[in-house]
Amino acid sequence: MFSRSSSESSSSSDDELIISYLTHRRKRFNIRKDHFLWDDADFLFRYRMPKETVTYLSILLQDKLTSTTVKNKALSVKEQLLLALRFYATGSMQQVVGDIAGVHKSTVCKCVFKVSSAIASLAGMFIQMPTNEELESISCQFYDIARFPKVIGAIDCTHIAIVSPGGETAELYRNRKGVFSYNVQTICDPNLKIRNIVCRWPGGSHDSTIFNNSNVKEIFERGQYGDYVLLGDSGYPAERYLLTPLRNPVTPGEILYNKTHIKTRNTVERSYGVWKRRFPCIGSKLRLKQNRIEAVVVATAVLHNICRTRNDPEPDLPVQIEIRNDESNVPNSIDNRNGQTVISNLIHHYFDRSVCTT
């Protein structure tokens, strides 16, 4: 009759003990610190937003984030917000964020996506192109920067670095610097608020391609904004509503046009600096699944606008964030003749006269 050896019997017994332990062990809940006990300066440094703004957000998102159960010590709305904000503020591994917050890594993963989706759903409220009532005011504010007339927005793209998404389409996300990224288009106003955002294009996409396929181009094509214009860099083709710098300015009027254009359009570059300094997760590299990246990027854009609206202080950040767009030196696409005509008329009737009067 067959009998197992003593070693086989011992191994089987050990397996049974391990299975019994895993089956019957009690859940462990780490102690969660009340992070609102930090003083204002320390809280701002850790979460990139003041306590008052976090409280405002928790009220705004109450219905979207309130847990339907009290089992397993479910996170409160404020705890969920702070956990997501900690991730935005560091861009760290989710395991590290979980250890700091006293929750499991899987909880961090679910919570960051849930909170990001909830905040991103507010984009229609906080990220809007100027209304007809705002056009004159915004145009005057842009004019005060460098005396460039009829501007209601500065447009550009910035790259948000990601890990390789893998698969057959991975190379589409490799940009000109060899980094995997999303190429995110934004339009900003003179107060550095993001008025429009497009976050769905891989890093290998050209700026002009993104604009040509955006809803905002369709709005301008319909003439909804009349003779008001956007300012873009040389990565865009000149249109009657999208003015770009001249390649080779010669006359004093052309030189003044370029100088004024660059200084006014610089607001969009500054907005990237403020946005990425406040939320370093988008200034370094997002280590998330591809289907969760858009929610995080849009959520941080919404939070950026909320902070700008509330005049929240900017937190200090010792790390230098790279914000330069890697398409900045790419020549224009084929310019629209109407666009060149608008630029020529503007130089002749406005900038040439400005040179004569100075």
Backbone hydrogen bonds, N-H to C=O, Kabsch-Sander energy under -0.5 kcal/mol:
donor,donor_aa,acceptor,acceptor_aa,energy
9,S,5,S,-1.9
10,S,6,S,-2.2
11,S,7,S,-2.3
12,S,8,E,-2.2
13,S,9,S,-1.9
14,D,10,S,-2.1
15,D,11,S,-2.1
16,E,12,S,-2.0
17,L,13,S,-1.9
18,I,14,D,-2.3
19,I,15,D,-2.6
20,S,16,E,-2.3
21,Y,17,L,-2.3
22,L,18,I,-2.6
23,T,19,I,-1.9
24,H,20,S,-2.0
25,R,21,Y,-1.8
30,N,28,R,-0.6
33,K,31,I,-0.6
35,H,33,K,-1.1
37,L,34,D,-1.6
38,W,35,H,-1.3
43,F,39,D,-2.7
44,L,40,D,-2.3
45,F,41,A,-2.1
46,R,42,D,-1.9
47,Y,43,F,-2.6
48,R,44,L,-2.0
54,V,50,P,-1.9
55,T,51,K,-2.6
56,Y,52,E,-2.2
57,L,53,T,-2.4
58,S,54,V,-2.4
59,I,55,T,-1.7
60,L,56,Y,-2.0
61,L,57,L,-2.4
62,Q,59,I,-0.9
65,L,61,L,-2.1
66,T,62,Q,-1.7
73,K,70,V,-0.8
74,A,71,K,-0.6
80,Q,76,S,-2.3
81,L,77,V,-2.3
82,L,78,K,-2.7
83,L,79,E,-2.0
84,A,80,Q,-2.2
85,L,81,L,-2.9
86,R,82,L,-2.2
87,F,83,L,-1.5
88,Y,84,A,-2.5
89,A,85,L,-2.3
90,T,86,R,-1.0
90,T,87,F,-0.6
91,G,87,F,-3.3
97,V,93,M,-1.9
98,G,94,Q,-2.3
99,D,95,Q,-2.1
100,I,96,V,-2.0
101,A,97,V,-2.3
102,G,98,G,-1.6
103,V,98,G,-2.4
107,T,104,H,-0.6
108,V,104,H,-1.8
109,C,105,K,-2.2
110,K,106,S,-2.2
111,C,107,T,-2.7
112,V,108,V,-2.9
113,F,109,C,-1.6
114,K,110,K,-2.3
115,V,111,C,-3.0
116,S,112,V,-2.4
117,S,113,F,-2.4
118,A,114,K,-2.0
119,I,115,V,-2.7
120,A,116,S,-2.8
121,S,117,S,-1.5
122,L,119,I,-1.9
123,A,120,A,-1.9
125,M,122,L,-1.6
126,F,122,L,-1.8
127,I,123,A,-3.1
128,Q,126,F,-0.6
134,E,131,T,-1.2
135,L,131,T,-1.1
138,I,134,E,-2.8
139,S,135,L,-2.6
140,C,136,E,-2.1
141,Q,137,S,-2.0
142,F,138,I,-2.4
143,Y,139,S,-2.3
144,D,140,C,-1.8
145,I,141,Q,-0.5
145,I,142,F,-1.2
146,A,142,F,-1.0
147,R,143,Y,-2.9
151,V,148,F,-0.5
152,I,229,V,-2.5
153,G,229,V,-0.7
154,A,188,C,-2.0
155,I,231,L,-2.7
156,D,186,T,-1.9
158,T,184,V,-2.5
160,I,182,Y,-2.6
161,A,159,H,-0.7
162,I,180,F,-2.4
163,V,286,L,-1.1
170,A,167,G,-1.1
172,L,169,T,-1.4
173,Y,170,A,-1.8
174,R,171,E,-1.2
175,N,173,Y,-0.6
175,N,179,V,-2.9
178,G,175,N,-2.3
181,S,173,Y,-2.7
182,Y,160,I,-2.0
183,N,201,W,-2.2
184,V,158,T,-2.9
184,V,182,Y,-0.8
185,Q,183,N,-0.5
185,Q,198,V,-2.0
186,T,156,D,-2.5
187,I,196,N,-1.8
188,C,154,A,-2.4
189,D,193,K,-1.9
192,L,189,D,-2.0
195,R,187,I,-3.7
195,R,193,K,-0.6
196,N,187,I,-1.1
198,V,185,Q,-2.5
201,W,183,N,-0.5
203,G,181,S,-2.5
204,G,172,L,-2.2
205,S,202,P,-2.2
208,S,235,G,-0.6
210,I,206,H,-1.8
211,F,207,D,-2.2
212,N,208,S,-2.6
213,N,209,T,-1.0
213,N,210,I,-0.5
214,S,211,F,-1.9
218,E,214,S,-1.1
219,I,215,N,-2.0
220,F,216,V,-2.0
221,E,217,K,-2.7
222,R,218,E,-1.6
223,G,220,F,-1.3
224,Q,219,I,-1.7
226,G,223,G,-1.6
228,Y,225,Y,-2.2
229,V,150,K,-3.0
230,L,241,Y,-2.9
231,L,153,G,-1.9
232,G,243,L,-2.4
236,Y,233,D,-1.7
239,E,242,L,-2.8
242,L,239,E,-0.5
243,L,230,L,-2.5
255,I,251,T,-2.5
256,L,252,P,-2.4
257,Y,253,G,-2.3
258,N,254,E,-2.4
259,K,255,I,-2.4
260,T,256,L,-2.7
261,H,257,Y,-2.7
262,I,258,N,-2.7
263,K,259,K,-1.9
264,T,260,T,-2.1
265,R,261,H,-2.8
266,N,262,I,-1.2
267,T,264,T,-1.3
268,V,265,R,-1.7
269,E,265,R,-0.6
270,R,266,N,-2.3
271,S,267,T,-2.2
272,Y,268,V,-1.5
273,G,269,E,-1.7
274,V,270,R,-2.3
275,W,271,S,-2.6
276,K,272,Y,-2.7
277,R,273,G,-2.0
278,R,274,V,-2.0
279,F,275,W,-1.8
281,C,88,Y,-2.2
282,I,279,F,-1.8
283,G,280,P,-1.0
284,S,280,P,-1.1
286,L,161,A,-2.8
287,R,285,K,-0.6
288,L,286,L,-0.9
292,R,289,K,-2.1
293,I,289,K,-0.6
293,I,290,Q,-0.9
294,E,290,Q,-0.6
296,V,292,R,-1.4
297,V,293,I,-2.5
298,V,294,E,-2.6
299,A,295,A,-2.2
300,T,296,V,-2.4
301,A,297,V,-1.6
302,V,298,V,-2.3
303,L,299,A,-2.4
304,H,300,T,-2.3
305,N,301,A,-2.1
306,I,302,V,-2.3
307,C,303,L,-2.5
308,R,304,H,-2.2
309,T,305,N,-2.7
310,R,306,I,-2.2
311,N,308,R,-0.7
312,D,307,C,-2.6
323,I,321,I,-0.6
328,S,325,N,-1.7
330,V,327,E,-1.9
336,N,238,A,-2.2
340,Q,336,N,-2.0
341,T,337,R,-2.1
342,V,338,N,-2.2
343,I,339,G,-2.1
344,S,340,Q,-2.6
345,N,341,T,-2.6
346,L,342,V,-2.3
347,I,343,I,-2.4
348,H,344,S,-2.5
349,H,345,N,-2.9
350,Y,346,L,-1.8
351,F,346,L,-1.5
352,D,347,I,-3.3
354,S,350,Y,-2.1
355,V,351,F,-2.1
356,C,352,D,-1.7
357,T,353,R,-1.8
358,T,354,S,-0.7
358,T,355,V,-0.8
